[in-house]
Amino acid sequence: MDYALITGASSGIGLELAAIMAEKGHNLILVARREEVLQALKVKLENQFKVTVEVVAMDLSKSEQAQALYEYCTNHHLIVNCLINNAGFGDYGKFDSGKLDTYQNMLQLNIMVLTELTALFLAGMKQRKFGQILNVGSIAAFQPGPNLAVYAASKAYVMQFTEALSFELRGTGVSATLLSPGVTETGFVSRANMSEAANAKKGLMTANSVAMAGYRAMMSGKLNTIPGWKNQILAFGSKIMPSRELLLQIAGRILRDTTELHKKIENAT
Ligand SMILES: NC(=O)c1ccc[n+]([C@@H]2O[C@H](COP(=O)([O-])OP(=O)(O)OC[C@H]3O[C@@H](n4cnc5c(N)ncnc54)[C@H](OP(=O)(O)O)[C@@H]3O)[C@@H](O)[C@H]2O)c1
């Protein structure tokens, strides 16, 4: 039986992708750390739709977990024809105020695991001459991200890697698609400590609409999708900016550190 494997399926965009794909009849392998959430989702989706859902609870930021996940699928004869590398997180604040182990986990999850899972599952897809890979990037990839320096750089990797891979895969029956969301209503914003950041609460897209855009793009073998016209304008703007310095100034203003401002407001109230 063939499956779609979704990392980070316990909440946000990954959870919505799981629901959309189950509705369309795909069997699923759901991966995240919170096992009870995944088990509840499995019960719900299997009851609602005619699909089989497997749950693998693991912390992907620990080394060698991609290999362990691949071996689990192989040992259980789960054929993965669709790989969705969605799990990821950010951490808002100045680079030198963040923790090194947070950055290490972020790079492991956002970059290493995504690359390893792609390498491991791609071989079978190419052999079968069929498969889809969806990598979840971010519009943060289109410019440097002051106060989100490591996260934005990690998503720039996801963008460049996916675009190059999709070119290499032409004519093989396997496609690679990049989904680049803007700020979306999920647990991401609070985990990244961004709730206080300028504009973080304005005009958020829903996780469902972002997931639907990603699903459609992936199924049609499209290379890139940026959900939402505001995000498309931001991405286009960064491409036509006359200088990197100007781009940096604008990005710095949008992502400005509001910590001091909020401290003042707290002290005054
Ligand atoms: N929301 C936004 O504003 C936004 C914007 C642009 C791009 N994105 C990208 O969209 C993707 C999904 O994020 P989201 O917004 O849906 O955030 P979310 O609601 O926080 O979901 C993140 C998912 O990743 C899983 N995860 C986190 N750390 C993990 C780990 N160490 N091992 C295994 N699973 C882990 C979480 O599950 P557990 O906690 O159960 O492990 C959860 O299922 C990320 O790649 C993010 O960078 C989000």
The ligand as a Gaussian input file, in Angstrom:
#p B3LYP/6-31G(d) Opt

LIG

0 1
 N        2.977000      29.697000      10.691000
 C        3.702000      30.533000       9.995000
 O        3.577000      31.757000      10.144000
 C        4.680000      30.006000       8.965000
 C        5.139000      30.874000       7.974000
 C        6.027000      30.418000       7.024000
 C        6.470000      29.102000       7.069000
 N        6.017000      28.276000       8.047000
 C        6.536000      26.889000       8.077000
 O        5.454000      25.981000       8.079000
 C        5.886000      24.755000       8.659000
 C        4.815000      24.272000       9.622000
 O        4.707000      25.188000      10.686000
 P        3.319000      25.586000      11.344000
 O        3.130000      27.022000      11.100000
 O        2.251000      24.652000      10.959000
 O        3.724000      25.467000      12.888000
 P        3.211000      24.565000      14.076000
 O        1.739000      24.657000      14.231000
 O        4.096000      24.955000      15.223000
 O        3.563000      23.081000      13.607000
 C        4.854000      22.582000      13.607000
 C        4.790000      21.077000      13.486000
 O        6.124000      20.558000      13.513000
 C        6.218000      19.575000      14.536000
 N        7.550000      19.608000      15.115000
 C        8.163000      20.677000      15.679000
 N        9.360000      20.319000      16.170000
 C        9.488000      18.990000      15.893000
 C       10.500000      18.035000      16.156000
 N       11.619000      18.351000      16.813000
 N       10.306000      16.749000      15.757000
 C        9.166000      16.399000      15.124000
 N        8.185000      17.258000      14.834000
 C        8.342000      18.540000      15.229000
 C        5.156000      19.959000      15.558000
 O        4.708000      18.834000      16.276000
 P        5.125000      18.423000      17.767000
 O        5.178000      19.678000      18.589000
 O        4.048000      17.473000      18.176000
 O        6.446000      17.750000      17.623000
 C        4.042000      20.436000      14.647000
 O        3.296000      19.340000      14.188000
 C        7.241000      25.032000       9.295000
 O        8.262000      24.512000       8.459000
 C        7.317000      26.550000       9.333000
 O        8.650000      27.013000       9.251000
 C        5.130000      28.688000       8.993000

